[in-house]
Amino acid sequence: MDPAARDRLLELNRRFYATVAEPFHATRQGWTAGKVKLLDYAPARRPLRVADIGCGNARFAVMLDSLAAPVFYTGVDAAPELLALARSHTAALAHVNVKLVQADLADSGWIAGLGEPPPRFDMVVCLATLQHLPGYPLRAQVMRSLAELLADDGVLAVSAWQFLSSERFAAKQIAWSAAGLSPADVEEGDALLPWKQGAYAIRYVHQIDEDEMRRLAADAGLAVRSIYRADGKEGNLNLYALLSRPAP
């Protein structure tokens, strides 16, 4: 993907979250089946060290609190509006110690914001986030950074929206001209989708299918432990991958 097109799409998504942060937060309260299942993969170590990359309103921290065991949680997001909501959303948690960091995953040095050297975590989650990074090279770069954050026996959970597998979502795609681009500027699996709840905005999204997810894992030197689909009315609208460092 041409760098100018990539940067245009990144800026589009920055504006998207600045515009719809409040209504987006309002729709991200429930515990979906796919995310609840992730709690089964959380290592038994206590206190548990968790990094939530692309944390949004920190819904996963609230879910971790249900374990009723000590957790050190670090949430990372680029949108200050969402991080403000995350602070209020997690203020009353009983078992989770929350640290929030503003960092843009499109910046190659984002991981330095977590400390030097970067800390290692028992569990790293990156949910519905890689799908908003345009171009395979950028997604691969971020996946390699996620791998850096893993403890030797840690688990990385990545999810991606399978919107093209749903007729109702595939039909909502809008023309690339709305972003000042043409189909020749983007990659297969890319789309523009509208948001109409409480505000109108357009976001860029890429469908990371199972083949691409496995390729991203391999390029980051990670092994695939499990892959499953869950969520949505159809019960399969999100693809989840559980990854880890290969066994020695």
N, C-alpha and C positions, 0 to 999 in steps of 0.2 A: 504494500500500500504506500502511495506517495505520502511523504511526511506532511505536506500541507493538508491533505485530506484527513490524515490521522489527527492532526492538531485541531482541525475544524470539528471533528466528531468528539474529541475530548472536551473542547470548550462547550459544545452543545450539551453534553451531559453535566458539566459543572453548572451551567445555567439551569438545567432541569432540576437538580436537587436544591438549588437555591430557591427556585420558584415553588416547588411542591413539598418542601420538607414537612410542613405540618400535616397536610392530608396524607402524605406518604407514611408518616409515623402512625397516623390513625388507623391505617390499613395493615400495619405490621405489629399487631398485638398478639395474635393467636399463635399457638404452638402447633405447627403443621406436623403431620405424621413423620415426614422425612427427617425433620430436625429433632424430633423427640427420639427417633431411633439412634441419632448420633450420640446421645447420652450413654447408650449401651457400649459405645466404643471408647468412652473416656477412660484413660488409664486409672487404675485403682490407687495410684500414689496420692498421698495427702501430706501437705497441701498440694493441690493440683495447680500446675502453671499452664494457663491457657492464653493464646493470642487469637484475637478475632479480627481478621484483616478485611476491611470493608465492613465495619461493625454496624453502620447505620445507627439505629436507636438503641443498640446494645441488647436486643431481645435475647440473644443467646446467653448473656450474663444472667438475666432473669431466670432462664431455664436452668442454668447451672446452680442457681441458688436452691432449686428444688432438691438437689442432692443432699442438702443439709450437712455438708462437709466443707472444710476450708478450701477456698479457691483464690489464687492470685490471677486476676483477669486483666489483660491489656487489650484495649480496643483501639483500632486504628481506622481512621476515615479521613477523606479529603474535605468533606463538607462541614464547615463550622456550624451550620444550622442543625445538622443531624447530631453532631457531637453535643451541642447544647441540650437537645432533647434526650440524648443518652444519659447525660448527667442527672437530669431530673428523673428519668426512668429507672435509674439504678440507685438512687439516693437512699432508699430504705432497705436495701438487701441485707440480710442477716449474716450470710456466710461468705459472700464474695467481696473481696477487696478489689476495687475498680480503679484502673489507671487508663486515661484516655489520651490519645496522641493524634494530632492532626498531621497527616502526611498524604501526599498524592502518589499513588502507585505508578503513575505515568512518569514520575521523576525517578531516574535510575538510582539516585542516592537515598530513596525514602527510608530504607532499612536503617540508615545511620541514626535516624531520629529515635530509635529504640535504645541506643547506647552503643558504645564501642568497647569491646567487640559486641556484636548483637547478642542478646540473651537467647538461651535455648528454652523451648517450651515442651511440655509433655503432650500438649494437644494444640494444634493450629487449625483454625477453621477459616475458610474463605468462601462465603456463601453468596451466590448470586452477584458476584463481583467481577471475576475474570471476563464475564460475558459483556462487560461494558468497556473493555479495552480493545481498541481497534488494531487489527493486524496481528498475525500469528507471532512475529518476533517479539512484540511487546508482551503478549500473554505468556510466552515462553520465558522471557526475562523475569517477569513477576513470579512465575512458578518456581524458577530457580531460587529466587529470594525467599520464598516460602520454605523451600527445602533447607535453606541455611538456618532457619529458625527452629528446626526440629531437633529435639534431643535424640540421642542415638536410638532410643527405643520409643520415640514419640510417634504420634499418628497425625496425619494431615487429612482434613476433610474438606473437599471442594464440591460445590454444587453449581449447576448451570441450568437455566431455564430452557425447556424444550418447546419453545413457542411455535416453531414450524411444524411440530407434530400435532398441533391442535388447529382444526379448521377455523375455530372462532377467533383465535389470535392471529393466525396467518392472514386472515381476511382483513385485519386491521392495519396492515402495513400501508405506509403512505409513501409518496414519491420522493426520491432523493433530491429533487429540486427544492423541497422544503428546507433542506440544509445547504442549498447552494452547490450540490454535487450531482453527479450522474452515476448510473449503474457501473460505468467503466472505472469509477474512482474507488470502488469498494470490492470486497471479497465475497465469495459464495458463503451463504449463511448469515450475511449482514442484513440488518433491517432498521428502519425507523418506525417507531410505534408511538402513538399518542397517549397522553394521560389526560383524563377528563373528570377526575374526582376532586372537586373543590377548586381546581385551577386547571388551565390548559397548558400543556407543555409537551415537547417532543424529546424522546431519548433514542440514543443509538444502542442497539443490542446485537450480539452475535450468538448464534446457536452453536455451542460446543457440544458436539455429539460424542458418542462413546469412543469412536475412532480417534477423534482429536484429543479427547481427554487422556486416552492411553498414550498418545504421541507426546503430549505435554509432560506426562509423568516420566516417560522414558528419557526425554530430553533433559529433565531435571535430575536424572539418576535415581528415580524413585520406583518402588515396586507397588503394584496394584494389589491391595488386600481384598477389596470388595467393591462392587458397583451395584447400585440399585436405583430404581425410579419410584417416585412417590409424589403426593401432593396434587392440589387442584381438583376440580370436579371429576376429571378423568382418572385421577389417582396415579398419574404418571408424568406430570408436567415438569418435574425437576429431576435431573440426573445427579446422583450423589456418587462420589468416588472416595474411598478410604485408601490412603497412600502411606507408605513408610519407607524408611531406608532399607535397602536390600539386606538380607541376612548375610553375615560375613562368611 
